[in-house]
Amino acid sequence: MHISEGILSAPVLISGAVAAAGGVAIGLKKTENEKIPEVGVLSAAFFVGSLIHVPLGPTSVHLILNGLVGLLLGWAAFPAILVGLVFQAILFQFGGLTTLGVNTVTMALPAVIGYYLFGPAVRSESEKTALVGAFLCGSFGVLGAAILVAFALFWTGQSFLEVGKMVVYAHVPVMVIEGLLALFCVAFLRKVKPELLEVKR
């Protein structure tokens, strides 16, 4: 899902950097001091998730976990994902430093949208509603990221349209897997630490 160096046009890179800076600024402003350890743990989970590759025909796709990160952090997903992407770029050459802004937006924006769309369901008293919301949020995070990557490629040049479509189609199995991961994580947290989800009682 990472966009590598040398692919995107300058306007797309600049737009992504500006949008990412805005998202990170909002995320930092909304992050309370006591939530910083949680942000760090989820940033690490996002970092590790990219190392778990799922074989898909002649290629492979990796987990993202942005839906779960967004569900638990809201706007703080922006700085959490940015830190994870920086380490991925430096240590494993996933993505790149010039594409850091675009990659941050493509993964963090769906996470924040998922927080507002599905967060109320996850925080409800009904466990079934919460689990359905968690599954949808996990799946939506991957779908949103794939669509934004496809748009970034398309805005760079129409020749990338087919590549963008392939990105979306290739991540359909990951949507299901991440939806299930989010579901199990929410089910576990509702039992052992519901305050992390701000569950209504």
C-alpha positions as MATLAB code, in Angstrom:
seq = 'MHISEGILSAPVLISGAVAAAGGVAIGLKKTENEKIPEVGVLSAAFFVGSLIHVPLGPTSVHLILNGLVGLLLGWAAFPAILVGLVFQAILFQFGGLTTLGVNTVTMALPAVIGYYLFGPAVRSESEKTALVGAFLCGSFGVLGAAILVAFALFWTGQSFLEVGKMVVYAHVPVMVIEGLLALFCVAFLRKVKPELLEVKR';
ca = [
       0.000    0.000    0.000;
       3.029    2.275    0.330;
       3.672    4.544   -2.637;
       7.364    4.530   -3.484;
       9.668    7.386   -4.392;
       9.700    8.778   -7.922;
       6.126    7.845   -8.875;
       3.897   10.740   -7.840;
       3.907   14.189   -9.401;
       5.063   17.258   -7.468;
       1.529   18.725   -7.003;
       0.305   15.444   -5.495;
       3.332   15.225   -3.195;
       2.920   18.824   -2.022;
      -0.827   18.425   -1.464;
      -0.228   15.248    0.512;
       2.451   16.890    2.661;
       0.195   19.868    3.466;
      -2.785   17.642    4.289;
      -0.636   15.364    6.443;
       0.831   18.312    8.337;
      -2.678   19.579    9.059;
      -3.861   16.173   10.229;
      -0.829   15.657   12.476;
      -1.260   19.144   13.969;
      -4.913   18.430   14.803;
      -3.992   14.993   16.160;
      -1.301   16.387   18.449;
      -3.603   19.137   19.676;
      -6.349   16.653   20.527;
      -4.024   14.109   22.200;
      -4.029   14.337   25.975;
      -0.853   13.496   27.891;
      -2.303   10.348   29.456;
      -3.129    8.995   25.989;
       0.457    9.210   24.703;
       1.409    5.635   25.794;
      -1.633    4.292   23.933;
      -0.622    6.251   20.825;
       2.882    4.777   21.078;
       1.633    1.202   21.422;
      -0.731    1.530   18.450;
       1.968    3.194   16.361;
       4.164    0.159   17.068;
       1.293   -2.200   16.142;
       0.844   -0.329   12.854;
       4.592   -0.621   12.212;
       4.658   -4.369   12.915;
       1.476   -4.985   10.913;
       3.255   -4.032    7.695;
       5.714   -6.876    8.243;
       2.912   -9.494    8.126;
       2.492  -10.281    4.443;
      -0.431  -12.214    2.972;
       0.386  -14.183   -0.215;
      -1.925  -13.290   -3.109;
      -1.113  -15.109   -6.345;
       2.324  -14.048   -7.613;
       2.485  -11.113   -5.183;
       1.558  -10.320   -1.597;
      -0.214   -7.635    0.396;
       0.348   -6.693    4.015;
      -1.801   -5.788    6.972;
      -2.314   -2.092    7.713;
      -4.359   -1.961   10.949;
      -5.297    1.667   10.264;
      -8.988    0.997   10.941;
      -8.225   -0.315   14.429;
      -5.764    2.517   15.090;
      -8.359    5.088   14.058;
     -11.071    3.432   16.111;
      -8.993    3.701   19.282;
      -7.235    7.022   18.657;
      -9.416    9.220   16.468;
      -7.363   12.188   15.193;
      -4.306   10.932   17.079;
      -4.091    8.282   14.343;
      -2.312   10.882   12.181;
       0.804   11.253   14.367;
       0.753    7.540   15.269;
       0.705    6.458   11.632;
       3.264    9.105   10.633;
       5.783    7.753   13.164;
       5.190    4.190   11.960;
       5.688    5.225    8.331;
       8.914    7.086    9.133;
      10.434    3.969   10.700;
       9.164    1.763    7.855;
      10.781    4.077    5.304;
      14.098    4.316    7.164;
      14.477    0.695    8.291;
      12.845   -1.277    5.473;
      12.589    1.203    2.574;
       8.797    0.857    2.482;
       7.480    3.948    0.718;
       9.867    6.885    1.015;
      10.522   10.216    2.656;
       9.206   12.365   -0.209;
       5.978   10.353   -0.285;
       5.612   10.406    3.500;
       2.852   13.022    3.402;
       0.757   11.203    0.807;
       1.231    7.827    2.504;
       0.243    9.330    5.852;
      -2.955   10.804    4.429;
      -3.932    7.668    2.518;
      -3.718    5.588    5.685;
      -4.658    8.028    8.449;
      -7.592    9.833    6.833;
      -9.707    6.648    6.453;
      -8.776    5.817   10.060;
     -10.202    9.119   11.319;
     -13.302    8.843    9.118;
     -13.844    5.309   10.432;
     -13.659    6.640   13.995;
     -16.572    8.997   13.352;
     -18.598    6.599   11.177;
     -18.317    3.435   13.252;
     -17.120    4.661   16.651;
     -20.658    5.301   17.972;
     -21.621    1.708   17.142;
     -18.507    0.298   18.824;
     -19.166    2.382   21.958;
     -22.810    1.346   22.222;
     -24.204   -0.917   24.941;
     -25.119   -3.636   22.446;
     -22.256   -6.067   21.955;
     -23.561   -7.219   18.550;
     -23.742   -3.630   17.323;
     -20.224   -3.022   18.631;
     -18.779   -6.075   16.881;
     -20.452   -5.239   13.561;
     -19.154   -1.672   13.851;
     -15.649   -2.950   14.605;
     -15.651   -5.253   11.574;
     -16.875   -2.469    9.288;
     -14.325   -0.012   10.672;
     -11.433   -2.436   10.144;
     -12.562   -3.176    6.594;
     -13.268    0.467    5.803;
      -9.764    1.506    6.849;
      -8.211   -0.741    4.186;
     -10.807    0.135    1.542;
     -10.386    3.862    2.131;
      -6.597    3.610    1.994;
      -6.695    1.591   -1.243;
      -9.066    4.089   -2.877;
      -6.920    7.068   -1.820;
      -3.790    5.355   -3.181;
      -5.632    4.747   -6.454;
      -6.662    8.424   -6.610;
      -3.113    9.590   -5.872;
      -1.822    7.451   -8.725;
      -4.589    8.631  -11.060;
      -3.958   12.314  -10.265;
      -0.312   11.760  -11.162;
      -1.209   10.343  -14.577;
      -4.049    8.433  -16.230;
      -1.562    5.741  -17.191;
      -1.665    4.659  -13.528;
      -5.438    4.042  -13.619;
      -5.124    0.287  -14.100;
      -2.501    0.077  -11.368;
      -4.854    1.948   -9.038;
      -7.656   -0.518   -9.774;
      -5.321   -3.427   -9.054;
      -4.431   -1.895   -5.676;
      -8.113   -1.838   -4.685;
      -8.874   -5.359   -5.925;
      -5.735   -6.846   -4.343;
      -6.730   -5.569   -0.909;
     -10.228   -7.075   -0.812;
      -8.976  -10.149    1.155;
      -7.088   -7.812    3.521;
     -10.331   -5.890    4.159;
     -11.938   -9.081    5.454;
      -8.899  -10.054    7.541;
      -8.566   -6.622    9.121;
     -12.299   -6.470    9.762;
     -12.042   -9.723   11.711;
      -8.952   -8.522   13.595;
     -10.759   -5.344   14.633;
     -13.789   -7.393   15.679;
     -11.718   -9.696   17.924;
      -9.765   -6.781   19.406;
     -12.953   -4.873   20.248;
     -14.558   -8.006   21.735;
     -11.481   -8.484   23.940;
     -11.233   -4.829   24.987;
     -14.931   -4.658   25.877;
     -14.325   -7.434   28.393;
     -10.983   -6.406   29.912;
     -10.627   -2.643   29.369;
     -13.843   -1.044   28.058;
     -12.619    2.454   29.002;
     -10.257    2.334   26.012;
     -13.316    2.159   23.782;
     -15.317    4.652   25.854;
     -18.103    2.076   25.991;
     -21.442    3.420   27.187;
     -22.764    1.701   30.320;
];
